[in-house]
Amino acid sequence: MSKTMKKYWEMNKAELAEATKEFDREFIADKARPMTPSERKEEQRARRRGRPRVGKGAQKIHITLERGLVKEADKLARENGWGRSELIARALAAAIGRKAG
């Protein structure tokens, strides 16, 4: 396949059949090989979920806030490209007087 291949949804029926013909063969798994260390590292990174580990890690807590405050906080977080948790962590760190990790 060429490096400048069309996107599948832009192909006509014949082009799509040509681009995907390798998947029509049986036992395609016979071409499989063990992952390289860099592929394994990338795969493990993709499987990770949740907030990245910062400092000593994260702890889930349950808090109650006024709805209007949450709405304003979400807006501020969105404007800065943060998540709600990051905004709260930054605010707490500022209140405590240390840099957010």
N, C-alpha and C positions, 0 to 999 in steps of 0.2 A: 504494500500500500504506500502511496506517496505521502510526503509530509504535509502537503497542502490539500489534503482530502476534504471534500465537502462535508458539511454536517449531515448526519443521517436523515434528518427531516427535510433537507433541501434536495435529496437525491431522488431520481426517478426510480421506477421499479427495477430496471436492469442494473443501474449503478448500485443500488442497495443490495441486490442479490450478489453482485461481484464483491462488494466490500465485506459481506458477512458470510461468504461461502465456506470459510474455514470452520465455522461453527456447525455446519451441516454434517461434518464427518463424525463417525463414531470414535470413541476412545481418544478424544482430544486430550484427556488427562495424561495420556502417555507422554505428551510433550512437556509435562510439568517437571519442575526441578525444585530442589530445596531453595529457600530464600537466602540471599546473601545477607551478611550482617547489617548492611545499610538498609536493605529492604525490610528486614525484621524490625529494625529500630523505627523505621517509618510506619510500619504496620502497628506497632505497639503505641506509637504516638497518636495514630488515628483512633485507636480503641479507647484511649483515655477519655474519661468524662469528668465533668464538674470543673470547679475552679482550680486553676493551677496552684500547686503548693507554693506558698509564700511563707517565709519565716518558719514557724513551728507547725504549719499546716492550717487547715480551716476547721471550724466547729459550727455546726448548724445551731441556730437559736430561733426561738419563736418570740416575736415582739408584736405589740399592738400599737398602731399609729392611726391618727385621724385621716380619713380618706382624702381630704383636700391636700393634706401635707404629702401623702404618698403620690398623688397626682402631680404636684409640683416637683417632687423629688425625681419622679420618673422623667419628667420633661427636662430637668436640669441634667440628669444622667445621659439622656438621649443626645442633647445638645453637645455634650462633651465626649460622646462616644464611649461611655462607661455603662456598665450594668448597674442595677440597683444595689447589689451587694458591694460593688466597688465604691459607689458614692457613699454608702453608709460607712464603709471602712475608712474612707478618706476623712469623712466628717468626724468620726470618733478619734482617729489619729490626730487630727488638728485640735480637737478639744483636749486631748490628753497632752498634746505638745510634742508629738514625735512624727517623723515622716512615715506615711503609709507604705507598707511593704509590698 
